[in-house]
Amino acid sequence: MLNNHQPAIDPNKRKPLRRHSITQKPQAGMANTSQNKPIKILLFDRWLLAAVVAVMLLGIMMVYSASIVVSEKMFGEPFYFVMHQMVFIVAGLVLAAFLLRVEMKQWEEISTLLLFISFISLILVLIPGVGRQVNGSMRWVGFAGVGFQVSEFAKFVVVIYLARYLVKHHQAVTQQFSGFLKPMIILGIIALLLLKEPDFGSTVVIMTTALGMLFLAGARLWQFGCLFGGVAASLVVLAISSPYRMARLTGFLDPWANPYDSGYQLTQSLIAFGRGSLFGVGLGESVQKLFYLPEAHTDFLFSVLAEELGLVGCLAVIVLFAIIVYRTLCIGREAASQSRWFQAYVAYGFALWIAMQATVNIGVSSGLLPTKGLTLPLMSYGGSSVLIMCMVFAVLFRIDYENRLERFGLARNKIRRDLKFVNRKNWM
């Protein structure tokens, strides 16, 4: 703990400190041993930051490689998609820099308002003239020539709202079935609106994430099992009742039975995996991206990566996502150990969401799961996904920052004063 009578920085020696750390000096009168040397306290998770940056840079590289031919043919400009992706990333980073200043208690206060905005946006997207139809689905709201996919915002809002509900009604969730059922009614309405678009993939991700958060909050096992079974049965009924979903399901079970119709996407994706072998055919050398594999720069970006970088590249991406999910869970666990339960549930929810969406995308590309229109977080082309993911990690880094302040007993105003002295050479 810091000495209350001794500032973190000697005012007579304005020695610059690292922006993302402060120095904790030993108390007066203590022996000057190696154990009492000044301690550097980092205010962010370097492993999480490194993994996020690596995934983002790898995504830019693969979007460029997968889209260069399609971009040239559609727009006469080979860099069209990658330039748009970089614009979205810069916008997302600017948004993240702003959100890093927002305290978590403010997110908790506006969670209901965010849920209301999400409901309105999911209704607006279904109105002809307001919603924009792409590939047969009404998932985008157009504004000033830019489309925004409202289902991505709904995923973010569900985690924030449910985290607040679990904190406020924790006893009811763990002891009463009504407390467990109430949030599922709200989520059911969101799911119905998503299915009207239709967006079955986002529905699965949201419901799975919500059930995982309820389970981690301590819901009774029999209640969780009954609801999980009911949700699973509903999803199965929805899958088999729709002709196009049924075609995707049968195409997944045996894609080679109809390789030019229902099994076309999966067979082309599997060919890409086969060509990639161990080390890949080389960056930019993919054949499947040459109009064989649909949506090569979005939903099936991982297939192009498998072809060009091989098994080694695939494992590298999986390891990076594993690091992201693990470090996010660690942030949630640290918040829980400090009894900051809203922050803990938000971190757990984001970890479940990222893990679920990455697993589904990779599973679809490799033929382990039925085809779903879900992007690979931070990698696939898509402005809405990039912006929302930047918001997610801004909130996570804010939670981590507040965790570290609480752990070391540092006052927020003292931290702000200390961080005015920046050493730009040693920020890592």
ZAMARGU-4260 file (C-alpha; in steps of 0.2 Angstrom, whole numbers, plus 5000, padded with zeros to 4 digits):
<rodrens>
0) 5000/5000/5000 | 5006/5018/4997 | 5011/5029/5011 | 4997/5042/5013 | 5010/5055/5018
5) 5022/5052/5004 | 5017/5055/4985 | 5020/5043/4972 | 5031/5055/4963 | 5044/5067/4972
10) 5038/5084/4967 | 5057/5090/4968 | 5062/5077/4955 | 5049/5076/4941 | 5056/5060/4934
15) 5045/5055/4920 | 5036/5039/4923 | 5028/5027/4910 | 5011/5032/4905 | 5003/5015/4908
20) 5012/5012/4925 | 5016/5021/4941 | 5030/5018/4953 | 5027/5012/4971 | 5041/5018/4983
25) 5045/5009/4999 | 5040/5016/5015 | 5052/5027/5025 | 5062/5018/5038 | 5062/5002/5029
30) 5079/4993/5025 | 5085/4996/5007 | 5085/4978/5001 | 5080/4971/4985 | 5063/4967/4991
35) 5060/4986/4995 | 5065/4992/4978 | 5052/5003/4969 | 5039/4993/4960 | 5032/4996/4943
40) 5013/4994/4943 | 5006/4991/4925 | 4989/4998/4922 | 4984/4987/4907 | 4985/4969/4902
45) 5000/4967/4890 | 4996/4950/4885 | 4978/4954/4880 | 4984/4970/4871 | 4997/4961/4861
50) 4985/4947/4856 | 4972/4959/4851 | 4984/4969/4840 | 4991/4954/4832 | 4974/4947/4827
55) 4969/4964/4820 | 4985/4966/4810 | 4983/4948/4804 | 4965/4952/4799 | 4971/4967/4789
60) 4983/4957/4780 | 4971/4943/4776 | 4957/4954/4771 | 4969/4962/4758 | 4974/4945/4752
65) 4957/4938/4751 | 4948/4953/4743 | 4961/4960/4731 | 4954/4951/4715 | 4935/4953/4720
70) 4938/4971/4724 | 4947/4974/4707 | 4932/4966/4698 | 4918/4975/4708 | 4925/4992/4710
75) 4940/4993/4698 | 4951/4996/4714 | 4961/4982/4721 | 4962/4991/4738 | 4944/4995/4740
80) 4940/4983/4754 | 4956/4984/4764 | 4956/5003/4764 | 4938/5003/4770 | 4943/4990/4784
85) 4957/5001/4789 | 4945/5016/4790 | 4934/5006/4801 | 4948/5001/4812 | 4954/5019/4814
90) 4937/5024/4818 | 4935/5010/4831 | 4952/5015/4839 | 4946/5033/4841 | 4929/5027/4848
95) 4939/5015/4860 | 4950/5029/4866 | 4935/5039/4871 | 4926/5024/4879 | 4942/5021/4890
100) 4937/5036/4900 | 4920/5030/4904 | 4919/5022/4921 | 4910/5006/4923 | 4897/5013/4935
105) 4891/5024/4920 | 4889/5008/4909 | 4879/5000/4923 | 4868/5016/4925 | 4863/5017/4906
110) 4861/4998/4903 | 4842/5000/4902 | 4843/5014/4890 | 4855/5004/4879 | 4842/4990/4879
115) 4829/5002/4874 | 4840/5008/4859 | 4843/4991/4854 | 4825/4986/4853 | 4821/5002/4843
120) 4836/4998/4831 | 4830/4980/4829 | 4813/4986/4824 | 4819/4999/4813 | 4829/4987/4802
125) 4813/4977/4798 | 4805/4993/4791 | 4806/4994/4772 | 4815/5009/4766 | 4824/5010/4783
130) 4832/4993/4784 | 4844/4988/4770 | 4843/4971/4762 | 4859/4962/4758 | 4859/4943/4752
135) 4841/4941/4756 | 4843/4947/4774 | 4837/4964/4782 | 4851/4966/4794 | 4858/4984/4790
140) 4852/5001/4794 | 4858/5013/4781 | 4864/5031/4786 | 4873/5043/4775 | 4878/5029/4763
145) 4885/5019/4777 | 4877/5003/4783 | 4877/4997/4801 | 4873/4979/4807 | 4861/4981/4822
150) 4863/4963/4828 | 4881/4967/4832 | 4876/4981/4844 | 4862/4970/4851 | 4876/4957/4856
155) 4885/4971/4866 | 4870/4978/4874 | 4864/4960/4880 | 4880/4958/4889 | 4879/4975/4898
160) 4861/4973/4902 | 4862/4955/4909 | 4877/4959/4919 | 4867/4973/4928 | 4852/4962/4930
165) 4862/4948/4938 | 4870/4961/4951 | 4853/4969/4955 | 4843/4952/4956 | 4856/4940/4960
170) 4846/4932/4975 | 4831/4930/4963 | 4841/4922/4950 | 4849/4909/4961 | 4833/4905/4972
175) 4818/4908/4961 | 4813/4902/4944 | 4804/4919/4940 | 4821/4928/4943 | 4829/4916/4931
180) 4815/4917/4918 | 4813/4936/4917 | 4829/4940/4907 | 4825/4926/4896 | 4808/4934/4891
185) 4818/4949/4886 | 4831/4939/4876 | 4817/4929/4868 | 4809/4945/4861 | 4827/4950/4854
190) 4829/4933/4847 | 4812/4934/4838 | 4817/4951/4830 | 4833/4944/4825 | 4825/4929/4817
195) 4814/4941/4807 | 4829/4948/4798 | 4834/4933/4797 | 4850/4931/4808 | 4850/4914/4815
200) 4869/4914/4819 | 4868/4930/4830 | 4853/4923/4839 | 4863/4907/4843 | 4877/4918/4850
205) 4866/4929/4860 | 4856/4915/4868 | 4872/4905/4872 | 4881/4919/4879 | 4866/4924/4890
210) 4864/4906/4896 | 4883/4905/4900 | 4882/4921/4911 | 4867/4915/4920 | 4876/4898/4924
215) 4891/4908/4930 | 4880/4919/4941 | 4875/4903/4951 | 4858/4898/4943 | 4851/4882/4950
220) 4857/4867/4939 | 4840/4860/4936 | 4833/4877/4931 | 4848/4880/4919 | 4846/4863/4912
225) 4827/4865/4908 | 4830/4882/4900 | 4845/4876/4891 | 4835/4861/4884 | 4820/4872/4879
230) 4831/4885/4870 | 4841/4870/4861 | 4824/4862/4856 | 4818/4879/4850 | 4833/4882/4839
235) 4832/4864/4832 | 4813/4867/4827 | 4818/4884/4819 | 4832/4875/4810 | 4821/4861/4802
240) 4806/4872/4799 | 4815/4884/4787 | 4819/4877/4770 | 4835/4887/4768 | 4841/4882/4785
245) 4837/4864/4782 | 4847/4865/4766 | 4862/4871/4775 | 4860/4858/4789 | 4859/4843/4776
250) 4873/4852/4766 | 4884/4852/4781 | 4881/4833/4785 | 4886/4828/4767 | 4892/4843/4757
255) 4899/4832/4743 | 4882/4825/4740 | 4877/4841/4731 | 4893/4851/4729 | 4886/4863/4716
260) 4871/4868/4727 | 4868/4867/4745 | 4886/4860/4749 | 4895/4873/4737 | 4902/4884/4751
265) 4908/4870/4762 | 4916/4860/4748 | 4925/4875/4742 | 4931/4879/4759 | 4937/4861/4762
270) 4947/4862/4746 | 4955/4877/4753 | 4960/4868/4769 | 4966/4853/4759 | 4977/4864/4747
275) 4985/4873/4762 | 4992/4857/4770 | 5005/4861/4784 | 5013/4878/4779 | 5001/4884/4766
280) 5003/4889/4747 | 5010/4906/4752 | 5003/4923/4756 | 4992/4930/4741 | 4993/4913/4732
285) 4976/4907/4736 | 4966/4899/4721 | 4949/4897/4731 | 4948/4916/4733 | 4947/4918/4714
290) 4928/4918/4714 | 4927/4900/4719 | 4924/4903/4738 | 4909/4915/4741 | 4912/4928/4754
295) 4930/4924/4755 | 4935/4941/4764 | 4920/4940/4777 | 4913/4924/4783 | 4926/4912/4775
300) 4942/4922/4778 | 4948/4908/4789 | 4947/4896/4774 | 4958/4908/4764 | 4970/4909/4779
305) 4971/4890/4780 | 4975/4889/4761 | 4989/4902/4761 | 4996/4900/4779 | 4992/4881/4781
310) 4990/4872/4798 | 5003/4883/4806 | 4994/4899/4802 | 4977/4891/4808 | 4985/4886/4825
315) 4993/4903/4827 | 4975/4911/4825 | 4967/4899/4837 | 4981/4902/4850 | 4979/4921/4849
320) 4960/4919/4852 | 4963/4907/4866 | 4975/4920/4874 | 4961/4934/4872 | 4948/4923/4880
325) 4959/4917/4894 | 4965/4935/4898 | 4947/4941/4898 | 4942/4928/4910 | 4956/4933/4921
330) 4950/4951/4921 | 4933/4945/4926 | 4940/4934/4940 | 4950/4948/4947 | 4934/4959/4947
335) 4925/4945/4956 | 4938/4943/4969 | 4936/4962/4973 | 4917/4960/4974 | 4915/4971/4958
340) 4901/4959/4951 | 4895/4970/4937 | 4912/4971/4930 | 4915/4953/4932 | 4899/4948/4923
345) 4903/4960/4909 | 4920/4952/4907 | 4913/4934/4908 | 4900/4939/4895 | 4912/4946/4883
350) 4924/4931/4885 | 4909/4919/4881 | 4904/4930/4866 | 4921/4931/4858 | 4924/4912/4861
355) 4907/4907/4854 | 4908/4918/4838 | 4926/4913/4835 | 4922/4894/4837 | 4907/4895/4826
360) 4916/4904/4812 | 4931/4892/4813 | 4920/4877/4814 | 4909/4883/4799 | 4925/4885/4789
365) 4932/4868/4793 | 4916/4859/4791 | 4913/4855/4809 | 4897/4866/4810 | 4883/4871/4799
370) 4886/4886/4788 | 4881/4902/4798 | 4884/4920/4793 | 4896/4925/4807 | 4912/4935/4806
375) 4928/4931/4814 | 4930/4944/4827 | 4943/4958/4823 | 4948/4949/4807 | 4934/4947/4794
380) 4929/4962/4784 | 4915/4972/4791 | 4913/4989/4799 | 4900/4985/4811 | 4909/4970/4818
385) 4926/4980/4820 | 4918/4995/4828 | 4908/4984/4841 | 4924/4974/4845 | 4934/4990/4848
390) 4920/4995/4860 | 4921/4978/4868 | 4940/4979/4871 | 4939/4997/4877 | 4927/4991/4891
395) 4938/4976/4895 | 4954/4987/4897 | 4943/4999/4907 | 4938/4985/4919 | 4956/4979/4920
400) 4962/4997/4924 | 4949/4999/4938 | 4954/4981/4944 | 4972/4987/4946 | 4968/5003/4955
405) 4957/4993/4967 | 4970/4980/4970 | 4984/4992/4975 | 4973/5004/4984 | 4977/5019/4973
410) 4966/5034/4973 | 4960/5039/4955 | 4964/5057/4957 | 4982/5053/4962 | 4984/5041/4947
415) 4978/5055/4936 | 4991/5067/4943 | 5005/5054/4942 | 5001/5049/4924 | 5004/5067/4918
420) 5023/5063/4918 | 5026/5052/4902 | 5041/5043/4896 | 5037/5039/4878 | 5052/5029/4876
425) 5047/5016/4888 | 5028/5015/4887 | 5028/4996/4886
</rodrens>
